[in-house]
């Protein structure tokens, strides 16, 4: 098996491969097209056939797809000290040989999809479009909702995301922003990225209304809508299911650091 860096000579093969299942390869397609200066993609090839691929974004975020043999070969060449990594469930044992989880244990992550005609929009509470003036409050809600994953989020990062095309909706109570959601439209799908509600305002249906507003905006332009959610986040899954999302696939997800002397035992 040969490992090669994605270059122009391999692009037709790459696009033919990812276009067969865009939700599964969404970040490969999006980052290669729109964030190429920060993106490296490695292909595991048998002849001219892609058996697996690995995306490395900003030298810290890793996505892994393909056969176990391909995944092992790709992981053996990964030399990052810390990673935020998503792979197929069957790659979990290979990942954990090279990296150990930091903070909480690793997670199972679910991809949910919603196609045009499947939506069940429930906009009990009116959601408003958010802009840069809401950035600090958005970041605060995110940090409080999930300190492990969003603990370092800043208002400036939110503004930068808005400048790169991230759309935000929110619900206000007594003029205070209490529930938020974001999405990004691409030529392939609409990805819902963040959904969070302030702890004191949960179980009121705010998240369902925010997600409904995001889905409505997405499906006006294209289909499907996509969302990734931790499989043990049952309240979130219930809210997404109410709107019409259906489970598509599960992945292994972790933040980790490289194990010491991993490769020494192989010699």
C-alpha positions in Angstrom: 0.0 0.0 0.0 1.3 3.4 -1.0 0.8 6.6 1.0 0.8 9.8 -1.1 0.0 13.4 -0.4 -3.0 14.7 -2.4 -1.7 16.6 -5.4 -3.3 17.8 -8.7 -2.5 14.5 -10.4 -4.7 12.6 -7.8 -7.5 15.2 -7.6 -9.9 13.5 -10.2 -9.6 10.2 -8.3 -10.1 12.0 -4.9 -13.2 13.9 -6.1 -14.7 10.8 -7.7 -14.2 9.0 -4.3 -15.6 11.7 -2.0 -18.5 12.6 -4.2 -19.9 9.1 -3.7 -20.7 9.9 -0.1 -20.3 13.6 0.7 -21.7 13.5 4.3 -19.1 10.8 5.1 -16.3 12.9 3.5 -17.7 16.3 4.1 -14.7 17.8 5.8 -12.3 16.4 3.2 -14.3 18.1 0.5 -14.8 21.3 2.3 -11.3 21.9 3.7 -9.6 20.8 0.5 -11.7 23.3 -1.5 -12.0 26.2 0.9 -9.1 25.9 3.4 -6.4 24.4 1.4 -3.6 26.5 2.9 -4.2 24.8 6.2 -5.1 21.3 4.9 -3.1 18.2 4.1 -4.8 15.1 2.8 -3.0 11.8 2.5 -4.2 9.0 0.3 -3.7 5.3 0.9 -3.5 3.7 -2.5 -3.6 0.1 -3.9 -2.7 0.8 -7.5 -4.9 3.7 -8.5 -7.7 2.8 -6.1 -8.2 4.8 -2.8 -8.3 2.4 0.1 -8.3 5.2 2.7 -7.5 8.8 3.4 -6.5 11.1 6.2 -7.2 14.8 6.6 -5.0 16.9 8.8 -6.3 20.4 9.3 -4.3 23.2 10.9 -1.8 20.5 12.2 -4.2 19.5 14.9 -7.6 18.2 13.6 -7.5 14.8 12.0 -10.2 12.8 10.1 -9.5 9.2 9.1 -11.5 7.0 6.7 -10.9 3.7 4.9 -10.0 0.1 5.6 -8.1 -1.0 8.7 -5.0 -1.6 6.7 -5.1 1.8 5.2 -5.9 3.4 8.6 -2.9 1.7 10.2 -0.6 2.9 7.5 -1.9 6.5 7.7 -1.7 6.6 11.5 1.8 5.3 11.5 2.9 8.4 9.6 1.0 10.8 11.8 3.5 12.7 14.0 1.4 15.3 15.8 1.8 15.6 19.6 -1.9 16.5 20.1 -4.9 15.7 18.0 -8.6 16.1 17.8 -9.4 13.0 15.8 -12.5 11.5 14.2 -12.4 8.0 12.6 -14.5 5.0 11.9 -15.5 3.0 14.9 -13.4 0.1 13.7 -10.3 2.2 13.7 -10.6 2.9 17.5 -8.1 0.2 18.6 -5.6 1.5 16.0 -6.0 5.1 17.1 -5.6 4.2 20.8 -2.3 2.4 20.1 -0.8 5.7 18.9 -2.8 8.3 21.0 -4.2 8.4 24.5 -7.3 10.5 25.3 -6.9 13.7 27.3 -9.6 15.2 29.6 -12.6 12.9 29.5 -12.7 9.6 27.8 -13.2 9.3 24.1 -16.6 9.5 22.6 -18.9 8.0 20.1 -20.1 10.6 17.6 -23.2 10.3 15.5 -23.8 11.9 12.1 -27.5 12.8 11.5 -29.0 13.8 8.2 -32.2 15.5 7.1 -33.2 15.6 3.5 -35.8 18.0 1.8 -39.3 16.7 2.6 -38.3 15.1 5.9 -38.3 18.3 7.9 -40.8 18.8 10.8 -40.1 22.4 11.7 -41.1 23.4 15.2 -40.5 27.1 15.6 -42.5 27.7 18.9 -40.0 30.5 19.8 -38.9 33.1 17.3 -35.2 33.0 16.4 -33.3 36.0 15.3 -30.2 36.4 13.1 -27.1 37.1 15.2 -24.2 39.2 14.3 -20.8 40.3 15.6 -22.4 42.3 18.5 -23.5 39.0 19.9 -20.1 37.2 19.7 -19.1 37.5 23.3 -22.4 36.2 24.5 -22.3 33.3 22.0 -18.9 32.3 23.2 -20.0 32.5 26.9 -23.0 30.2 26.3 -20.7 27.7 24.4 -18.1 27.7 27.2 -20.7 27.1 29.9 -22.5 24.4 27.9 -19.5 22.3 27.2 -16.3 23.3 29.0 -14.4 20.3 27.7 -15.0 21.0 24.0 -15.7 24.7 23.9 -13.8 25.9 27.0 -11.3 28.0 25.0 -13.9 29.6 22.6 -13.6 33.4 22.4 -15.8 36.1 20.9 -13.0 36.9 18.4 -13.2 33.3 17.1 -16.9 33.6 16.7 -16.5 36.8 14.7 -13.8 35.2 12.5 -16.2 32.4 11.8 -18.9 34.8 10.8 -16.5 36.5 8.4 -15.9 33.1 6.8 -19.6 32.4 6.2 -20.9 30.9 9.5 -24.5 31.8 10.1 -25.9 32.2 13.6 -29.5 32.2 15.0 -30.5 32.7 18.6 -33.4 33.1 20.9 -33.6 35.9 23.4 -35.6 36.0 26.7 -36.1 39.5 28.2 -33.6 40.8 25.6 -30.9 38.3 26.8 -29.5 35.7 24.4 -30.2 32.3 25.9 -30.0 29.8 23.0 -27.8 29.7 19.9 -27.1 27.7 16.8 -24.8 28.0 13.8 -24.7 26.6 10.3 -22.6 26.8 7.2 -23.9 26.4 3.6 -21.7 24.8 1.0 -22.2 23.5 -2.5 -22.7 20.0 -1.1 -24.8 20.3 2.1 -25.7 22.5 5.0 -23.8 21.7 8.2 -25.2 22.7 11.6 -22.1 23.2 13.7 -23.1 24.5 17.2 -26.3 24.2 19.2 -26.2 25.3 22.8 -28.7 26.7 25.4 -27.8 28.4 28.7 -28.3 26.0 31.6 -31.1 28.1 33.3 -33.2 28.1 30.1 -33.1 24.4 29.0 -36.1 22.1 28.5 -38.2 25.0 27.1 -38.0 24.0 23.5 -35.5 26.8 22.6 -32.9 24.4 21.0 -35.6 22.8 18.8 -36.8 26.2 17.6 -33.2 27.3 16.8 -32.5 24.0 14.9 -35.8 24.4 13.0 -34.7 27.9 11.9 -31.3 26.7 10.8 -32.9 23.8 8.9 -35.4 26.1 7.2 -32.6 28.4 6.0 -30.5 25.4 4.8 -33.3 23.7 2.9 -34.2 26.9 1.1 -30.8 26.6 -0.6 -29.9 22.9 -0.8 -30.2 19.4 0.7 -29.3 17.6 2.9 -28.8 19.3 6.3 -26.2 17.6 8.5 -25.3 17.6 12.2 -22.7 15.8 14.3 -23.7 15.0 17.9 -22.1 12.9 20.7 -24.1 9.7 20.9 -24.6 10.0 24.7 -26.1 13.5 24.4 -29.7 12.3 24.5 -31.4 15.7 25.0 -29.7 17.0 21.8 -30.6 13.9 19.8 -34.2 14.2 20.9 -34.3 17.8 19.8 -32.8 17.0 16.4 -35.1 14.0 15.9 -38.1 16.2 16.5 -37.1 18.4 13.6 -36.6 15.4 11.3 -33.0 14.4 11.6 -32.2 10.7 11.3 -29.1 8.8 12.4 -26.8 8.0 9.5 -23.4 6.8 10.9 -21.4 6.7 14.1 -17.7 7.6 14.5 -15.0 7.3 17.1 -14.0 10.8 18.4 -11.3 11.9 20.8 -8.9 14.6 21.8 -5.6 12.9 22.6 -1.9 13.2 22.9 0.8 10.9 21.3 1.8 7.9 23.3 5.5 7.8 24.1 7.6 5.0 22.5 4.6 3.8 20.4 6.8 2.8 17.5 9.7 1.4 19.5 7.7 -1.8 20.2 7.3 -2.4 16.5 11.0 -3.1 15.9 
